């Protein structure tokens, strides 16, 4: 019996040699996949680069210690430490993570998380037993090896907890463009074929979506949220003798609005009425419009003095007023191309809006306290617009090279921004993206990044989020998706 007990340290050492060789070599052979999976870990994603290399190195170094008899004790302590770290990691995944990610290579691919937690605990106990036996064989004081074992276990546990807390802070507040993907976040709920490719979302109400068409701007299409019933309405204008270039329609129930912006005219009509009447004429030229209420609008316009884009507010009353807020859009290069973006309405909170820059990692939350706004950065690292501008002899500016498009589109619902990103993040190989676009979710009340998911469709023409889920126009298809997990 004593011989069996004396052989436990050696047998344990060989067991860990096989375990770590298998785990380390399997990670090396499929390193890209291992690094991607670490990047998607809710605990370690911020340290994916460092962790992916250090784990492999640690496993192989421990193997070398275990194979040398005079270093075997150190190797067993190290085995105890790394297995304790893996155990705490899995415990945190199962109990404190927003989601349970994919496996990370090696034996993890053959076991479930709970089974691997049990396996790790057994490995910790086995290494502890081996350490106790080998320390007794060498005559080490009992108190010394007890304190040493406790120090290894406690320090390994604290290290993983610190990494977890730091990773959460970095990912949500100081992200280095490492996405945390929410697995199986979208569930397809419906699909509707469209007869043209120029549809866009005009708005929504409690039960319906409203679509406009660029080719036939006076046609409003109404479709229920289950994408079953579709009807169209032709809108008549009380005055239509204007040189419109791109007439658009917007719905903020119970009203609909038509506008162009190159012509300073805004029409308003009731959704139950097919006639839209002029409510503003000659008050402001603008390029984008968002509706606060039936007589109050947020505009993106150009300052006549600086010729730069600026946010403005148009109030229509007995005497209409237009107020410019030049401090909201921040000039970096020319104040036009570098400030280009999208003005988007909150589909739940009617008096809140965002302005999402196309070419930099920032969006602006606009409320009632103009010119006071809240600025929030996206996880992309491009803080300055990468656009090259050439000024022509006639005074106009043109872009002389394709810009780097950071943000493609966005939707705003409640306290969440769903931003369609134009760029891949770290550890996102093309074979995983497959040409699809990533949507990054942000909380505006806490100013933090929540997570990401891929849109199933490759072509993204327009996107909107309602209380029923996410809706997407892709070519001649209208797609609806529900979220599997509430945010």
N, C-alpha and C positions, 0 to 999 in steps of 0.2 A: 504493500500500500504506500509505503514511504517512497519507493522508487517511482511510482506513478505520480505522486505529488511533486517529487523533485523534477520530473520531466515536463510538468505543466508549463513552466516558463519557455522551454525550448519549443514545445509544440505550439504554444500560443504565438511565439515569435514567427514560426514558419507559417502559421495561419494568416497572420497579418502581412507577411511577405507576399503570400499568394493574393490576398485581398487587395493590397495596395498596388501590386504590380498589375493585376487585372484592371483595377479602377483607373490607375494612372495611364496605362498604355491605351486603354479604350478611349480615354479623353483625348490623348495626343492624336490618335488615328482619326478621330472625328472632332478635331478641336474647334472648327468653325461652329458646328452645331452646339457643342458644349458651351462656347462663349455666348452664343445667342440665347441659350436656355438660362444661363446665369443672368444675362441682361434682362430677361423677363421675370426673374425672381422678384417677388414683392419685398424681399428683405435685402438683397444684395445688388440690385440693378445699378445703383449709382457707382458701385465698385467692380463692375463686371470685368474690366480690363485687368485690374490688379488681382482680383480674386481668381480669375480663370487660370492665370499663370502660377499664382502662389499655391493654390490647392494641389496642382500637379507636382510642383517642385517639392512641396512638403511631403506628399505621399512617397515620392521616389527617394528623398533624403532619409525618411524614416526606414524605408526598406534597406538602405545601405547601413544604417545603424543596427538594425535587427540581424543582419548577416554577419556582423563582426562581434564575436563573443564578449569582448571587453567593453563594447558600446551597447550591448543588448539592453541593459537596464535603462539607459537613456532612451533607446528606441521604444521600450515598453511604456515609459512615462509619456513619450511623444504620441504613441498610439492611443493611450488613454485620453490625452488632451484633444487630439483631432476627432476621435470618436465622440467625445463629450460635446465638442463644437457641433458636429453633425447632428447629434441628438437634440441639442437645444435649438438648432436651426429648424429641424423638422417640427419640433413642438411649437415653435412660434408660427411656422407656416400653418399648422393645423388649428391653432387657437387664436391667433392675432392678425392673420393676413386677411386682406380684402378678398383674396381668392387663392385657390390651390393651383400652382402652376404645373407645367409639365415636368417630367423627370430630368435629371441632369447628367445622364450618362452612366455607364457602368451598371452595377447591380441595381441601381435605382430604376432602371428601365424594366427590370424583371419583377419588381415588387411594387405594391401600392405604398402610399405614404405611411399608413398606420403600421403595416407589416414591417416597413423599414425602420420605423421608430422602435419597434420591439427588438428588431435585429441589432440596432445600434446600442440599445440599453444592455443587451446580452454581451456585446463586444466590450462595452465599458466595464462591466462586471468581470469579464474574463481577463481583461488587461489589468484590472485592479488586483485580482487574485494572483496573477502571474508576478506582479510587482511585489506583493506581500511575501510570496514564497521566495523569490530571488533575493529580496532584501534580508530575509531571515537567514538564508543560506550564507550570505556574506557577513552576517553578524551586525548588521546595521541596527541602531537603537530603534525600538518600536515607535516611540514618539516622533522620531525624525521622519520615518517613511510614511507615517500617518499624516503628518503635517505636509509632507511633500505631495502626497496623493491629493489631499484636500486642496492644496494650492493650485495644482494642475487643473483639477475639475472646476474650481471656482473661477480661476483666471480665464479658462477657455469659455466658460459660460458667460462671463462678463464681456469678453471680447465680442462674442456673437451678438449679445444684446446691444452693445455700443454700435456695432456695425449696422444693426437693424434700425436703431433710432437715428443714426446719422444718415443712412440711406433714405429713410422716409423724409427727413428734412431736406436733403439735397434734391431728391426727385420732385418734391412738391413745391419747394421754395427756390432752390438754386440749381435747377436742372441743367445738366451739361449735354442736353439733347439725347438722352437715353429714354426711350419710350418704355412704359410699363403697360403691356397689352393685357386687356381684360378678355380672358378666353371665353369663346362662345357667347359673346355679349349680345349679338344681334340674332333675331329669329325672324325669318321671312314670314310676313303675314298676308301679303296680297300683291297682285300684279295686274296692271291695266295697260292695254295697248293704246297708243296714241297715233293719230293719223298724220302727224307732222313732227318735225324736230325742233321747232322754234317755241315750244311752250316754256313758261316759267311760272313760279309760284307767286300769285298775286296776294295771297293772304289766307286766313283761316278763321273759322268761328267754332262754336262748341261741337258742331256736328259735321261740318263740310270743309273741304279744301276748295280754293278758288285758283284757277289757272288763267293766265293771260297768254296771248300769242303775239309775237312781234310782227308776223306777216298780216294779221287781221286784228289790229289793236282795239277795235270796238266790240270784239266778241269776248264775253266772259264765260268761262266754263266752270260749272259747279259739280263737284263729285263728293259723295259721302266718304267718310274716313275708312270704310271697309272696301272702297274702290269698286262698289257694285253698280251704283246708279249715277249716270252722268247726264247733265242737261246744259244747254248753252243759251245765252241771252245776248241779243244784239242791243248795244247801248246807243242811244241817240244823244247828240250834243245840242244844247240850245244855240250855240254859235260854233260853227266848224270852219269858218273862213280864215284859218290861220295856217301859216307855212310850217306845219309840223314836220320834224325830221324823224322822231322816234317816240311816238305817243305810247305811254305806258299806263297800266291800270294797277291800282292797289286797293285792297280790301281791308278795312278795319271796321268790323261789324258794329252797327247796322248799316254803315255807309261804304260806298265805293268812291274812288277818286281817280281821275285821269289827269295826266300832266305830261309835259315834254321837257320843259326846262329851258330849251333853246328859245322857246316862246314863253313869255312870263304869264302863263295862264294856268289856273287850277280849276278843275271841275269837281263837283260833288253830286252824288246821287244816292238814293236809298236802294238797298239790295232788292227790295220788293218792287222797285220802279225801274223802268228801262231808260229813263231820261236823266242825264247829268247836266247840271246847270253851273254856270260860271260863278265861282265864289272869290276868285282873285284874278285880277288882270293888271299887268304893269307893275306889280309890287316887287318882283325879284326874278332875276335869271338864276338858274341853278342847274346842277348836273345830277343831283340825287335828292330824294325827298323821303322823309319818314313822318308818320302821322302821330302826333301826341293826342289830339282830340279833333273834333270836327272843324275847329277853326284855329288850330295851333299846330305848327309844323316845324320840324328840324330839317335844315337844308345843308347840302354841301354846295358851295358857290365859290366864285372867285372875287377876291377883294379888288375893287376897281383901281385902287391906288398901287398895290403891290403886284397885282395879277397872280397872286398865289391862292391856292385852295384854302378855304376857311369854312368853319361851321357857322351857320346862322340860324336864327329863329324868326319865323314869320307868324305873327299873330294877326288874324283877320277879324276886324270888328268894324265899328262905324268908321274908324280911321285905322287902316292897316299899318303895322310897323314891322320893319325888318331890322334885327339887331345882329351885328357881326361879332364873332368871338375869335379873333385872330390868334389867340394864345393856345387854342386847343390843338390844332394840327401844327406839329413842330417841323420847321424847315431844316433839312440837312444839306441839300444841294441846290435845288431850284425852287422848291415850294410847290411844284406841280407834280412831276413824275415821282419824286421821292415821297410825296404825301398822298399818292393815289391809293384808293382803298374802297371799302364797301361800308355803307351806312345801313345797319340792320336793326329791325325792331324786335323787341322782346315779345314773344307770342303769348306770354302769360301776364307780365307786368306792362301795362300799356304805356306807361310814361318813362320807360327805360329803353336805352338804345346802346348799341356798340358801333364803333368805327374800327374796322380791321384794316390795317395797312397791308398792301399787297407785297411790299418789298422789304419789310423789316419785321422783327419779332415783337410786335406790340399791338395791343388793341386798347381802345379807350372806351370806358363805360360812361355814358352820358345820362344824367338824370335831370332833376328839376333845378339843381343849384348852379346852373350855368353862370359864369364860365368855369366854375369849379367842376372838375371831372376826376375820375379815377383811372390811372394808367396801370396796365398789367402786362407783363411780358409773357410771351409764349416760350416753350422749351427750346425753340430753335436759337442758334447762336448768332444769327445775323442781325445785329442791332442797328447797323447803318445800311441804308438802301444801296445795293450794288447796281447802280444805273449810271450809264455814261451819256452825258448830255452834250450836244453841240448846238450852239446858238447860230442861227442863220442870219444873213445880212438884213432880212426884213424884220428881225427882232424876235422871231419865234424860235422855240426850243424843240429839238427832236432828239430821240434816243438813237445813238449811232451803234448800239450793240444790244443784243437780247439781254434783258435784265434777269436777275435771279429772283424767281417768283417764290416767295416764302409761304404765303397764304393764298389758297385758291378760292375758297368759299367758306361760308360759316352760317350757323344757325344759332339762335339765342332763345332759350326757354327757361323761365324761372331764374335760378342762380347759376345756370350752367351755359357755357359757350361750347359749341361743337364746331371746332375749327378744322376744315379740310386742308391738310398741309400739302405743300408742294414739294417737300424734300424728305429724303429718307434720314432716319436718325442713326445713331451708332448701333453697330451690331445688327443691321437689318440687310442681309444679303438679298440680291435681286430675286433669287429662287424662292424666297419666302414672300416677297411683296407680289410677285407675278403681275406687275404692272398696275396693281391696285393702289388706291390712295388711302392714307391713314387719316383718321379723325382723332384729334386730340381734345380731351374734355377738360375744361377749367371751371373752377368755382369762382364766381365774382365776389361773393360775400367774404370768403377767406383768402382770396388772392392766391390760389394754389392750383397746381396741376393734379388731376385725378387719375387719368389713365387714357389709353388709346384703344382703338379697334380699326380693323381694315374694312372699308366698304366693299361689298361683294362685286359691285359693278365697276368696270374699268373706266367708263365714260361718265363724268359727273357734270351735268348741265346746270342743275340747281338742287338745293337741299333745304329742308325745313323740318323743324321738330315741334310737335304738339304734345298734348297730354296723352295722345293715342300712340305716339312713337315717332320714328324717323321716316320721312318721305323723301324720295329721290327721283328726279327726272334724269333718265339716261337714254339719250336718243329718242326713239319712239316708244319708250316704256316709262310708265309711272309705277314705282316700286314702293311698298310699305314694309317697315320692319318694326318689330316690338323689341324692347329691351328685356333680356332675360332676368336681369337683376336691377332693382331700383337703385338709383344713385342717392 
